[in-house]
Amino acid sequence: MKIAFFVNQFPTLSETFILNQITGLIDRGHEVYIYADRPGDMSKIHPEVEKYHLLAHTHYIGKPNNRILRLMKIFKLLPNFWRNPILLLHSINFLKYGKRAASLTLFYTVAQLLNKPRIYDIIHCHFGTNGLKAILLKELNLIQGKLVTTFHGYDVSQYIKKYGTNVYANLFATGDLCCPISMQMKFNLAELGCNENKLIIHRMGIDCGKFLFNLRQQPQDGIVRIITIARLVEKKGVEYGIRAVANLLKSGMKIEYNIVGDGFLQEKLQQLIQELDLIDSIRLLGWKQQQEVVDILNSSHILLAPSITSQEGDQEGIPIVLMEAIAMGLPVVSTYHSGIPELIENGKSGFLVPERDVNALTDKLRYLVEHPESWASMGLAGRVFVEENYDINKLNDRLVEIYKNISYPDTEEKTALTASAYI
């Protein structure tokens, strides 16, 4: 099949779930095109991007942020104008397309797609916002194919809060399939008006073969190592994790807390650590390569993921790093947030507490620190659960089945999805 992916930026290390889908489809013999608004940080590229030569298959179709760059882009795109001037004029019809037309965002996208392939078997949009864009491009007859939209988190939380509950009405009406990554998200989309027949949960996953199980045991030096891996943004709740660990340290427990990741809250969090006088025990390690992350997880005993709903309404989906840590055998302390309870079995593979509840986080962390004999059974239960439900190879096989079901609904090419696929 010929498959077009529409994403916000590519490549980006924080969205390995998209990369895993793309490489998995290529491995299965499918032809993949990537359309992104903008490039990610090119100094931090995942090895798989280079291995699969994905930048050669990536096209940037967004409007440049810088005015000078926009002018340069206009001159570069002038030859495309004559390919279809009527279509380009339609793209600036602000009466029909509103802000996207008035801001010339749609114009830039259309102009950059005029010399690209138009017909695909599948147009797969990651995040609802890209689904909305693809609907407009299909209306302009610029692209053709069955439209699948994966919803991840902010697109059914913060985005709805900002633009209203009817923002996806056109996508729900004319798109072919909506794929929330969790049961909670499926419920939210149904509440917003998406027809149940167009909703199929399709989870993100990991390559379990790259995250080997390691039975956790009491450390010989007596220091329990707690790890958080997250972008340093509000919804990750790192501040609450720091305060919870601080409570344990002040009670005399021997703990080392490492936080991997970067983001705009880094300076604020470093200041908090200094104010708590815990710079020797709580460390911000910054961004790390994937293999470095794996090594840190291997030497850690407990994963802490204190996710919260931000003040703007932004939420997680199901964080990939939780899957990775659980697959490696770490017991987890996290929160009743979005789809996280669908990954962590409370009391079995870890513990869940209410959002922003420092005391509850402290209590569950204290239990795990004081009961290292529980780590092995929790870690094993988590590994089994991830292998059964979040293995990317199984999920990519299923994704191909989903594609076939909407591409060939009335032919023998159609494969039967099991009942559990529609949960």
N, C-alpha and C positions, 0 to 999 in steps of 0.2 A: 504493500500500500504506500501511497504518497501522503505524507503527514506533515502539516505545517503547525509549528508551535508558536503561539503569540505570548510573549512574556514581557515583564517590565524592564528588566535588564539582564544582560548575559555577557560573559559569565559572572556569577556571583557565588561566593563561598557559603553564604547563608541560605542558599536554596539548592542544596545538593539533591533534594527530592525531585526536582525537575531534571537535573542532570542524570539521575539514575533512570528516569523514564526514557529520556532521549537515547542514552547509550544502550539501554535494554532493547529498545525498538530497533536500533541499528543492528544489534547482535542477532535479532530475529529476522533480519533481511529486509527491513522496511527503509524507505527513502525519507529522510527527515530534513526539513527546512526550519530554520529558527528565525523568527522576526522579533526584534527587541526594540524598545524605545531608545535605549542607550546602553553603552557598555558598562560593565562593572569595573571594579578596581583591577586593572590589568597587571598590577604588581603582585597580586595574590590570586593566581589561577590554579584551579584544581588540576592535578596531573591527568585526569581523564579527558579534560578539554583538549589537551595537546595530543594524547594518545589517539583520540578519535578525529583529530583535525576539525574540531567543531567550529572554530572561528571561520573556516572556509565556507561553512554552511550557514553562517549568521549574517543577517541583514539588519541594519539599524534604520528604523523608519520614524523615529520621533522627531519632534521639533527641537532644534538646538536651544539651550537656555540663554546663551550669549548672543546679543544683537549682531555683533560682527560675524559670528559663526552662522547666524541665520542668513545674513546677506550672502556670505560665501556659498552657503548651501543652495540658495536660490539660483545663483549663477551656474552652479554645477548641474542643477536640475533643469535648466532652461531647455536643453535638447529633448527632455522628456515631454515638455509641454505639447510639442507637435505630434506626439504619439496619440494623444486623445484630449484635445483642448476642451471639448464639451464636458468631459468627465471632470476635469480639473475645475472648470467653472461651477459645476454642480457642487463640488466640495466646499465652495465658499458661500453656499446658500444658507445664510445665517437664520433665515426665517424657518427653514426646515431642520437644520442641524445645530442651531443655537450656538452655544459657546465654543464648541469644537470647530465650527466654521469661522466664527468671528475672530477667534484667536489664531487662525490659520493652522491649527494643529492637524485638522483633517486634510488640509491642502498638502502639507509636508508629507503626511503618510501616503496619500494617494500618489503624489508625484514620484515618491521613491518606490512604489510598487508597480508602476506602469510597465517596467521592463523585467518584471519577475513573473514566474509561473502563476497562472490564475486558478487552475483546476487541481484540486486535491481530493483524495478520498476522505480525509479527516482534517478538520481545522480544530486543533486542541488549544484552548485558551486557559492559561493559568491565572487565576484571580478573575472575579466577576467583572472588574473594570475592563479587562482585555476582551471579555465576552461582549461587552457593550460596543467596543470598538469594532470587533469583527462583524457584528450585526450591521453596522453602518457600511462597512466595506462590502458586505454581501448585497446590501440594498443598491449600492453603486455598481454592482456586477463586476467588482474588481477582483473578488475571490469567489470560488465556488467549492462546496464540499459540505459534508455533515459537520455541524458545529457542536463540539463538546466543551463545556466550561467546568473547570475544577475550582471550587471555592475553598479557601484556606483559613480565613480568620478575620482579618481586618475588613475584608470585603463584605462580610455579613455582620459586622459589628460597628466599627467606627464609621465606615462608609455609609451605612444605613442611617446612622445617627446624624450624619452631616447632610445627606441628600434626600432623605425621606424613604418611606417604605415602598413607594412605587417606582423606585429608580430602575429596577430590573424588569419591569412589566414587559417591555418589548423583547428582552432576551428570553424571558419565560415563554412568551407567545410564539416566537419564531425560531429559537434555538432548538437543537435536536435532543440534547441531553445535558443535565446538570449533575455534576459529581461532587457532592460534599465529601470531606475526608473523615467525617465523624457522624454518629447518630444524632448528636446534639445539633450539628450544623444542618443535617437533613430536616430536622424538626423546624429549625429557624427558617429555612427556605420554603418549606410548605406553608408556614405561617405567613410568609411574605407573598404567597400566591402561586408558587410553582406547582404545576400539576404533578401529582404523585407518580404518574406514568413516565415522567421525564426525570425522575430522581433515582439515582443509583449511588450508594456509598462506594467510593473507591479510595482506599486508604493509601497514604504514602508509606514507604518502607525503606529498609536498609538491606545491604548485602551482608547477611549474617556470617558469611565466610571471611569477611574482613574484620569482624569484631569477635574475636575468639573468647570463649568462656574461660574465666579465671576464678576458681573457688576462693572466696575471701576468708581470710583467717586473721586471728588476733595478731596485731603487729608485734614483733619482737622488741622493738624499742618503746612500746607502750603508747606511741603517738598515733591517734586516729586521724586519718587524712580525709577531709571532706572536700568535695569538688563541686563547683558550679561552672557550667560552660554555657555562655549566653552572650548575645549582644547586650551592651550596657544601655538599655532603654527601659522606660518605665514598666512596660508590661511584663518584663522578666522578673520584677520584684526583688532584685538583688539586695536592695537596702534592707529588706526584711530578713533576708538570709544572713546578712552581716550582723544585724542586731541579735538574731537568735543565737548565732555562734558566739557572739560576745557574751551573752548570758552564761553559756557553758564555760567559756574561758575564765570568766570572773568567779565561777564556782570552783575553780581549781582543776578542771579537766584538762588533760593533755591532748590538745587538738591543733591541727594545722589545716587552715582553710584556704584553698587556692581557687581563684576566680579567673577563668580563661575567657577572653573576648574583649572587644573594644566597642566604643560608642560614645555618644555625646554626654553621658552621665559619668564618664570615667573620672573626671576631675572632682566632681561632687562626692563620689563614692570614696575616692582616695582621701578626701578631706574628712569624711565620716570615720574612716579607719584611724586616722591620726587623732581625731577628737576622742575616740574611744581608747587611745593609747595601746593599739594592738597591731602596730605595723610589723612586729616580729612574728605574729601568728596568722594574720590575715593578709594575703597578698593578691594584688591585681597583676596577672601575668601577661595581659595583653593578648593580641591575636596570635594564634599558633597554626602551623600547618597540620593537616589531618593526621599524619603519622605521629607528630608531637602530641596531639590530643589523645590518640590511642595509647601512647606511652604513659601519659599522665593518668588516664583512666585506669590503666593496669596497676599503677602504684597507689591508687586511691581505694578507700573502703566504703564510702557513702557518697551518693550523689544528692545534691540539694537543688531543687528547682521550684522556687517560691513564686510561681507565676501569678499575675494579678490582671484585672481589667483596668486599663489606664483611665485617666480622667477624661480623655477624649472618646472613650468607649472601645479602644483597640483591644483585641483579644488574640490569644494564640490559636493555633489549630491543635495539632498534637506534635510537640517539638520532636524533631528527628533525633536530637542529642539524647533524649530520654530513651528512645529505642536502642541507640548505640550503647549507652551505659548499662541498660538492663540486659542486653544481649551479652555483655561482658561480665555479668554476674554481680553488679553493684545493687545493693538495696537502695531504694529511693525514698526521699521525703519530698512531697510536692503538695499541690493544692487542688481543691475541687474547682477547677477552672476549665471551661470549654470542654474539649474532648479528652483531657488528660485522664479522667476516671475510666475511660475506655481502654487505656493502656496499662494503668497501674491497678492491680487488684489490692484494694486496701486491706492491710493486715497480712497479705500473702506474699506479694513481691515488693512491698513498700508500704508507706503510710501517706494518707491524704489528710489535709487540714483545711479549714476555711482560709480564703484569701486575706492577706494583711494581718494575720493573727500570729504575732511574734511569739506569744506564750505557747501556743499550740505547736509551732515549729520547734521551739526549744524543747518541749516535752518529748516529741517524737524523736528528735535527734538524741536527746539524753538517753532514751530507751535503747536506741541502737548502739550508742557508745558504750553503755553499761552491759549490753547483752550481745557481745560479738559472736556467741554461739548461734545466734539467729541469722547471721549473714549468709551462711551457706545455703540454707533451705530457701530463704527469700530469693537469693540470686538464681538458684536453679529453677524455681517456679517462674521467675521473670523470663529467663532464657527460653524455656519451653513455650511460654505464651507468645513471645516475639517471633519465634520460629514458626509457630502455627498461624499467626495473624498478620505479621508485618514483614515477612520475607519478600524482598523486592523481586526475586525471580518468579515466585508464585503470582505476585501482584501484576507483574508485567505480562505474564501469560494470560491472566484474566483481563487485562486491559485490551489486549488484542482481540479477545472474545467479544468484549463490549463494542469495540470498533466494528467488528464483523456483523454484529447483531443490528446495528443501525445502518450499516452500509449495504447489507444484503438481506433485508427483512423477509423477503419472499422467495429465497433461493436456497439450494442445498448448501451454499457457502455458510449459511447461518449456523452458529453453534449454540447449544443450549446452555445458558447460565444456570447454575444451581440456584435453588430457592434462597440459599444463604447469601447469594450475591446481591440480592435486592433488599437486604435487611436495612 
